[in-house]
Amino acid sequence: MSPFLLTRTLPEDATDAALRADVLHGLTRAPKTLPPKWFYDARGSELFEEITRLPEYYPTRAEREILIDRAVEIAAASGARTLVELGSGSSEKTRYLLDALTDLESYVPVDVSESALRGAADALLKERPRLSVHALIADFTAGLTLPETPGPRLVAFLGGTLGNLLPSERAVFLKSVRDLLVPGDTLLLGTDLVKEEEVLVAAYDDAAGVTAAFNRNVLSVVDRELGADFVAEDFAHVARWNPQEEWIEMRLRARRSLTVKIPELDLVVPFDAGEELRTEVSAKFREDGVRRELAAAGLRLAHWWTDAEDRFALSLSTVD
């Protein structure tokens, strides 16, 4: 079996320090915010997997459709011998690329979760014993150094996660990805597309209430990790389309006036009745806009693939 290497670039206490900083910053500003990355503890990850199977939530199915239909084209266009996946998680969708990349020698999954990296690598190496896996425990939004691997490299950022970044953050992130690439390397980027408001809102406010539970789970994370006394039922789930910014906003709205204590931060946070805490922005894109953002980062959009209903897109870009 090929060796499995695991490199930690985050300090052991990085997650705790980041949570403290995000909660302190987000809950002492106006309007209040929390970053969406704190949805994903074990329970949050289970809820998100459930979300991906809901009839209203199309992005996962649409992206999978593109990967199934276009993986061979993607592989041919990239010619990759190394696949780097940012935010790899379970690496489930990656299997379509791995099957199509017949010259692949190395896979570099990047995630903040060591358990997710080890679990995914174990499953992949059982299926593909000749593959070399070098996993990185890293925050890909905070700068990244890749290991020495054969080129050309295909860097994949799937799932529409780019939309969780604000425009200024996207610009910094895309430039940081460009800095990882050399001529011959490519970027495979997943982007959810602008569509009818009712379709978008339903995807983030399903009839079964799973997304509402997922949204409130961030409060449970703060309670458990920082000793806070949030009561999830005190907050209503809100999903709203912002047509000016072309993004969905997920919020938690206080059902009454209340005060939350966070002992680990020596912080008391008041909420007025009806006050909203923003937990996620999920931007939706148009092809021309994606092309412009990539160009500003020094990347050239070379291929654009969508599902049959034009709901989601995968784009392949090269170094400009």
C-alpha positions in Angstrom: 0.0 0.0 0.0 1.2 3.5 -0.8 2.2 5.6 2.2 -0.3 7.9 3.9 1.3 11.1 5.1 -0.4 13.6 7.4 1.0 17.1 7.9 -0.4 19.4 10.5 0.0 23.1 9.7 -2.4 24.3 12.3 -1.5 24.4 16.0 -3.3 21.9 18.2 -5.3 24.8 19.8 -6.0 26.7 16.6 -9.7 25.7 16.4 -10.4 26.8 20.0 -8.5 30.1 19.4 -10.3 30.8 16.2 -13.7 30.1 17.7 -13.0 32.4 20.6 -11.9 35.2 18.2 -14.8 34.8 15.9 -17.4 34.7 18.7 -15.9 37.7 20.4 -15.7 39.7 17.2 -19.0 38.6 15.8 -21.2 39.1 18.8 -19.8 42.5 19.8 -20.4 44.1 16.4 -23.6 45.5 14.8 -25.1 43.6 13.1 -24.1 40.5 14.9 -22.5 37.7 12.9 -21.0 34.2 13.3 -19.0 32.5 10.5 -20.6 29.4 8.9 -17.6 27.2 9.5 -18.9 26.7 13.1 -21.9 24.8 11.9 -19.8 21.7 11.3 -19.2 19.8 14.6 -20.2 16.2 14.5 -23.9 16.9 14.8 -23.8 19.8 12.3 -22.0 17.5 9.7 -24.8 14.9 10.2 -27.4 17.5 9.6 -25.7 18.8 6.5 -25.5 15.3 5.1 -29.2 15.1 5.7 -29.7 18.5 3.9 -27.9 17.3 0.8 -30.6 14.6 0.5 -33.6 16.9 0.8 -35.7 17.5 -2.3 -35.3 21.3 -2.0 -31.5 21.2 -1.8 -30.3 20.9 -5.4 -26.6 22.0 -5.3 -25.1 18.6 -4.2 -27.1 16.7 -6.8 -26.4 19.2 -9.5 -22.7 19.2 -8.9 -22.6 15.4 -8.8 -24.4 15.3 -12.1 -21.7 17.5 -13.7 -18.9 15.4 -12.2 -20.4 12.2 -13.5 -21.0 13.6 -16.9 -17.8 15.6 -17.3 -15.1 14.0 -15.2 -13.4 12.5 -18.2 -13.3 15.9 -19.9 -12.0 17.6 -16.8 -9.3 14.9 -16.5 -8.3 15.4 -20.1 -8.2 19.1 -19.9 -6.1 19.2 -16.7 -3.8 16.3 -17.4 -3.2 16.2 -13.7 -0.8 13.8 -11.9 -1.7 15.4 -8.5 -5.1 16.3 -7.3 -5.3 18.9 -4.5 -8.7 19.2 -2.8 -9.5 22.2 -0.6 -12.0 21.5 2.1 -12.0 17.8 1.2 -14.2 16.5 4.1 -15.2 12.9 3.3 -13.7 13.1 -0.2 -16.9 11.5 -1.5 -17.4 13.5 -4.7 -13.7 13.3 -5.4 -14.0 9.7 -6.4 -15.4 10.7 -9.8 -12.3 12.7 -10.5 -10.0 10.0 -9.1 -11.6 7.4 -11.4 -11.2 9.7 -14.4 -7.6 10.9 -13.7 -5.9 7.9 -15.1 -2.4 9.4 -14.8 -2.9 10.5 -11.2 -0.1 9.7 -8.8 -0.8 11.8 -5.7 -3.9 13.1 -3.8 -3.5 16.0 -1.4 -6.7 16.5 0.7 -6.8 19.7 2.8 -9.1 20.1 5.7 -9.2 21.3 9.3 -10.5 18.0 10.6 -7.9 15.3 11.2 -10.6 12.6 11.8 -12.2 13.4 8.4 -8.8 13.3 6.6 -7.8 10.0 8.2 -11.2 8.4 7.5 -11.3 9.5 3.9 -7.7 8.4 3.3 -8.3 5.0 4.8 -11.3 4.4 2.5 -9.5 5.7 -0.6 -6.3 3.7 0.0 -8.3 0.5 0.3 -9.9 1.2 -3.1 -6.7 2.6 -4.7 -3.6 1.1 -3.1 -1.3 2.6 -5.7 -2.3 6.1 -4.8 -0.1 8.3 -2.7 -2.1 10.4 -0.2 -0.5 13.4 1.6 -3.2 15.0 3.8 -2.8 18.5 5.2 -4.5 19.7 8.4 -4.8 23.3 7.4 -7.1 26.3 7.0 -7.0 26.9 3.3 -8.3 30.5 3.7 -5.3 31.4 5.8 -2.5 30.7 3.3 -1.3 27.3 2.3 2.0 25.6 1.3 1.6 22.5 -0.7 3.9 19.4 -0.5 6.2 18.5 -3.3 4.1 16.4 -5.7 4.3 15.5 -9.4 2.8 18.1 -11.8 0.7 19.2 -13.4 -1.6 19.7 -10.4 -5.4 20.1 -10.4 -6.6 22.1 -7.4 -10.3 21.4 -6.7 -12.6 23.6 -4.6 -16.0 22.0 -4.9 -19.4 22.4 -3.3 -20.0 26.1 -3.9 -18.1 27.0 -0.7 -16.6 30.0 -2.5 -20.0 31.6 -2.0 -19.6 31.6 1.7 -16.9 34.2 1.3 -17.6 37.9 1.0 -16.4 39.5 -2.3 -13.2 41.0 -0.7 -12.5 37.6 0.9 -13.0 35.8 -2.4 -10.5 38.1 -4.0 -7.9 37.3 -1.4 -8.7 33.6 -1.5 -8.5 33.3 -5.3 -5.2 35.2 -5.4 -3.8 32.8 -2.7 -4.9 29.9 -4.9 -3.3 31.5 -8.0 0.0 31.8 -6.0 0.0 28.0 -5.5 -0.1 27.3 -9.2 2.5 27.2 -11.8 2.0 27.0 -15.6 0.3 23.8 -16.5 -1.7 23.6 -13.2 -5.4 24.2 -13.2 -8.2 25.2 -10.7 -11.6 23.3 -10.7 -14.1 25.6 -9.0 -17.7 24.9 -8.0 -20.2 27.8 -8.1 -23.9 27.8 -7.5 -25.8 29.9 -10.0 -28.3 32.7 -9.8 -31.9 31.4 -10.3 -35.4 32.0 -9.2 -35.8 33.4 -5.7 -38.3 30.8 -4.6 -36.0 27.9 -5.6 -33.1 29.5 -3.7 -35.0 30.3 -0.5 -36.5 26.8 -0.4 -33.0 25.3 -0.6 -32.1 27.1 2.6 -35.5 26.8 4.4 -36.8 23.3 3.7 -40.2 22.1 4.7 -38.9 19.5 7.1 -36.9 22.1 9.1 -33.5 20.3 8.8 -31.8 23.5 7.7 -33.3 25.4 10.6 -31.8 22.8 13.0 -28.5 23.1 11.2 -28.6 26.8 11.5 -29.3 26.7 15.2 -26.6 24.1 15.8 -24.0 26.9 15.7 -25.5 28.1 19.1 -25.0 24.6 20.5 -21.4 24.7 19.5 -20.9 28.0 21.3 -22.7 26.7 24.3 -20.6 23.5 24.5 -17.2 25.0 23.7 -17.4 28.3 25.5 -19.9 27.6 28.3 -22.6 29.9 26.8 -26.3 29.7 27.7 -27.9 30.1 24.3 -31.3 28.4 24.1 -31.7 27.4 20.4 -35.5 27.5 20.6 -35.2 31.3 21.5 -34.2 31.9 17.9 -36.1 31.5 14.6 -34.4 30.4 11.4 -34.5 32.9 8.6 -33.4 32.5 5.0 -33.6 35.6 2.8 -32.6 36.3 -0.7 -30.6 39.6 -1.2 -31.2 40.6 -4.8 -28.6 43.5 -4.7 -25.8 41.3 -3.5 -27.2 38.1 -5.2 -26.7 36.0 -2.2 -28.8 34.0 0.3 -28.4 35.2 3.9 -29.1 32.7 6.8 -29.9 34.4 10.1 -31.2 33.6 13.5 -33.9 36.0 14.8 -34.4 36.4 18.5 -38.0 35.6 19.4 -37.9 37.9 22.5 -35.6 40.2 24.3 -32.9 38.2 26.0 -29.4 38.1 27.3 -26.7 35.5 26.6 -23.8 34.9 28.9 -20.5 33.5 27.6 -18.4 32.8 30.6 -15.3 31.6 28.7 -15.1 35.1 27.1 -16.4 37.0 30.1 -19.0 38.3 27.7 -22.7 39.2 28.1 -24.6 39.6 24.8 -28.0 41.3 24.7 -30.5 40.6 22.0 -33.6 42.8 21.3 -36.8 41.0 20.2 -36.6 40.5 16.5 -32.8 41.2 16.3 -31.0 39.0 13.8 -27.7 37.2 14.0 -26.3 36.5 10.5 -24.7 33.0 10.3 -24.1 32.5 6.6 -23.9 34.3 3.3 -24.2 32.0 0.2 -23.4 34.0 -2.9 -24.8 32.9 -6.3 -22.9 33.5 -9.5 -23.1 34.2 -13.2 -20.6 33.1 -15.7 -19.4 36.6 -16.5 -18.9 37.4 -12.9 -16.9 34.2 -12.2 -14.7 35.0 -15.2 -14.0 38.5 -13.9 -13.2 37.4 -10.4 -10.8 34.7 -11.7 -9.2 37.2 -14.1 -8.6 39.7 -11.3 -6.7 36.9 -9.5 -4.6 36.1 -12.5 -6.5 33.1 -13.7 -8.2 32.4 -17.1 -11.5 30.6 -17.2 -10.9 27.9 -19.9 -13.9 25.5 -19.5 -17.5 26.0 -18.1 -19.8 23.1 -17.4 -23.3 23.1 -15.9 -25.9 20.5 -15.1 -28.8 20.0 -17.4 -30.9 22.6 -15.7 -28.2 25.3 -15.4 -28.4 25.3 -11.6 -24.7 24.8 -10.8 -21.4 25.2 -12.6 -17.9 23.7 -12.5 -15.2 25.8 -14.2 -11.7 24.9 -15.0 -9.1 27.8 -15.0 -5.5 28.0 -16.0 -2.7 30.4 -15.0 -3.1 33.6 -17.0 
